[in-house]
Amino acid sequence: MASVPLALKRIRLAGELNGPAGVRCPACRDYLFIHQPDEECPDRLLGTCDECRAWFLIDAAGKVMVRLPDEEELRDS
């Protein structure tokens, strides 16, 4: 399996994070659907945007997130 380096831009979550329900997509401003894939890591979340189809890895404790690469970006890297 080949390694592929990807640059990820850290996005600070603005204001108070009263739970992840208020997180908006930085691209289209729609609210993200929040998923908690691992119950052992409650502050590590996955946010998905139904409008622009973007996915984000969210660190709720650190109030930051990164946009994950989409299929095209992964294939082209």
C-alpha positions as protocol buffer text, in pm:
chain_id: "A"
residue {
  index: 1
  type: MET
  ca { x: 0 y: 0 z: 0 }
}
residue {
  index: 2
  type: ALA
  ca { x: 144 y: 337 z: -105 }
}
residue {
  index: 3
  type: SER
  ca { x: 141 y: 636 z: 127 }
}
residue {
  index: 4
  type: VAL
  ca { x: -19 y: 952 z: -5 }
}
residue {
  index: 5
  type: PRO
  ca { x: 56 y: 1285 z: 167 }
}
residue {
  index: 6
  type: LEU
  ca { x: -245 y: 1516 z: 192 }
}
residue {
  index: 7
  type: ALA
  ca { x: -251 y: 1874 z: 318 }
}
residue {
  index: 8
  type: LEU
  ca { x: -535 y: 1942 z: 562 }
}
residue {
  index: 9
  type: LYS
  ca { x: -641 y: 2292 z: 659 }
}
residue {
  index: 10
  type: ARG
  ca { x: -736 y: 2334 z: 1025 }
}
residue {
  index: 11
  type: ILE
  ca { x: -1063 y: 2525 z: 1074 }
}
residue {
  index: 12
  type: ARG
  ca { x: -1131 y: 2685 z: 1411 }
}
residue {
  index: 13
  type: LEU
  ca { x: -1487 y: 2651 z: 1536 }
}
residue {
  index: 14
  type: ALA
  ca { x: -1609 y: 3003 z: 1608 }
}
residue {
  index: 15
  type: GLY
  ca { x: -1777 y: 3103 z: 1933 }
}
residue {
  index: 16
  type: GLU
  ca { x: -1904 y: 2873 z: 2200 }
}
residue {
  index: 17
  type: LEU
  ca { x: -1959 y: 2515 z: 2097 }
}
residue {
  index: 18
  type: ASN
  ca { x: -2279 y: 2425 z: 2278 }
}
residue {
  index: 19
  type: GLY
  ca { x: -2253 y: 2067 z: 2167 }
}
residue {
  index: 20
  type: PRO
  ca { x: -2170 y: 1989 z: 1806 }
}
residue {
  index: 21
  type: ALA
  ca { x: -2526 y: 2043 z: 1681 }
}
residue {
  index: 22
  type: GLY
  ca { x: -2450 y: 2403 z: 1586 }
}
residue {
  index: 23
  type: VAL
  ca { x: -2150 y: 2336 z: 1361 }
}
residue {
  index: 24
  type: ARG
  ca { x: -2188 y: 2477 z: 1010 }
}
residue {
  index: 25
  type: CYS
  ca { x: -2012 y: 2378 z: 690 }
}
residue {
  index: 26
  type: PRO
  ca { x: -1751 y: 2645 z: 608 }
}
residue {
  index: 27
  type: ALA
  ca { x: -1821 y: 2606 z: 234 }
}
residue {
  index: 28
  type: CYS
  ca { x: -2201 y: 2632 z: 210 }
}
residue {
  index: 29
  type: ARG
  ca { x: -2298 y: 2732 z: 570 }
}
residue {
  index: 30
  type: ASP
  ca { x: -2548 y: 2445 z: 603 }
}
residue {
  index: 31
  type: TYR
  ca { x: -2556 y: 2266 z: 939 }
}
residue {
  index: 32
  type: LEU
  ca { x: -2345 y: 1952 z: 960 }
}
residue {
  index: 33
  type: PHE
  ca { x: -2489 y: 1618 z: 1063 }
}
residue {
  index: 34
  type: ILE
  ca { x: -2275 y: 1499 z: 1352 }
}
residue {
  index: 35
  type: HIS
  ca { x: -2172 y: 1134 z: 1395 }
}
residue {
  index: 36
  type: GLN
  ca { x: -1985 y: 977 z: 1685 }
}
residue {
  index: 37
  type: PRO
  ca { x: -1816 y: 672 z: 1531 }
}
residue {
  index: 38
  type: ASP
  ca { x: -1632 y: 571 z: 1850 }
}
residue {
  index: 39
  type: GLU
  ca { x: -1802 y: 584 z: 2191 }
}
residue {
  index: 40
  type: GLU
  ca { x: -1457 y: 566 z: 2354 }
}
residue {
  index: 41
  type: CYS
  ca { x: -1365 y: 904 z: 2196 }
}
residue {
  index: 42
  type: PRO
  ca { x: -1666 y: 1132 z: 2258 }
}
residue {
  index: 43
  type: ASP
  ca { x: -1482 y: 1450 z: 2145 }
}
residue {
  index: 44
  type: ARG
  ca { x: -1369 y: 1300 z: 1814 }
}
residue {
  index: 45
  type: LEU
  ca { x: -1659 y: 1340 z: 1575 }
}
residue {
  index: 46
  type: LEU
  ca { x: -1740 y: 1315 z: 1206 }
}
residue {
  index: 47
  type: GLY
  ca { x: -1947 y: 1593 z: 1049 }
}
residue {
  index: 48
  type: THR
  ca { x: -2115 y: 1548 z: 711 }
}
residue {
  index: 49
  type: CYS
  ca { x: -2284 y: 1812 z: 496 }
}
residue {
  index: 50
  type: ASP
  ca { x: -2590 y: 1705 z: 298 }
}
residue {
  index: 51
  type: GLU
  ca { x: -2576 y: 2020 z: 84 }
}
residue {
  index: 52
  type: CYS
  ca { x: -2221 y: 2011 z: -57 }
}
residue {
  index: 53
  type: ARG
  ca { x: -2136 y: 1649 z: 42 }
}
residue {
  index: 54
  type: ALA
  ca { x: -1821 y: 1749 z: 238 }
}
residue {
  index: 55
  type: TRP
  ca { x: -1697 y: 1547 z: 538 }
}
residue {
  index: 56
  type: PHE
  ca { x: -1513 y: 1689 z: 839 }
}
residue {
  index: 57
  type: LEU
  ca { x: -1316 y: 1538 z: 1126 }
}
residue {
  index: 58
  type: ILE
  ca { x: -1405 y: 1741 z: 1437 }
}
residue {
  index: 59
  type: ASP
  ca { x: -1208 y: 1773 z: 1761 }
}
residue {
  index: 60
  type: ALA
  ca { x: -1484 y: 1910 z: 1985 }
}
residue {
  index: 61
  type: ALA
  ca { x: -1255 y: 1957 z: 2287 }
}
residue {
  index: 62
  type: GLY
  ca { x: -1003 y: 2156 z: 2084 }
}
residue {
  index: 63
  type: LYS
  ca { x: -1276 y: 2340 z: 1888 }
}
residue {
  index: 64
  type: VAL
  ca { x: -1113 y: 2263 z: 1554 }
}
residue {
  index: 65
  type: MET
  ca { x: -1200 y: 2057 z: 1249 }
}
residue {
  index: 66
  type: VAL
  ca { x: -1047 y: 1958 z: 916 }
}
residue {
  index: 67
  type: ARG
  ca { x: -1221 y: 1891 z: 587 }
}
residue {
  index: 68
  type: LEU
  ca { x: -1151 y: 1539 z: 470 }
}
residue {
  index: 69
  type: PRO
  ca { x: -1057 y: 1478 z: 106 }
}
residue {
  index: 70
  type: ASP
  ca { x: -1336 y: 1366 z: -125 }
}
residue {
  index: 71
  type: GLU
  ca { x: -1313 y: 1076 z: -371 }
}
residue {
  index: 72
  type: GLU
  ca { x: -1173 y: 1288 z: -653 }
}
residue {
  index: 73
  type: GLU
  ca { x: -900 y: 1438 z: -433 }
}
residue {
  index: 74
  type: LEU
  ca { x: -800 y: 1092 z: -309 }
}
residue {
  index: 75
  type: ARG
  ca { x: -786 y: 950 z: -662 }
}
residue {
  index: 76
  type: ASP
  ca { x: -585 y: 1245 z: -795 }
}
residue {
  index: 77
  type: SER
  ca { x: -329 y: 1244 z: -513 }
}
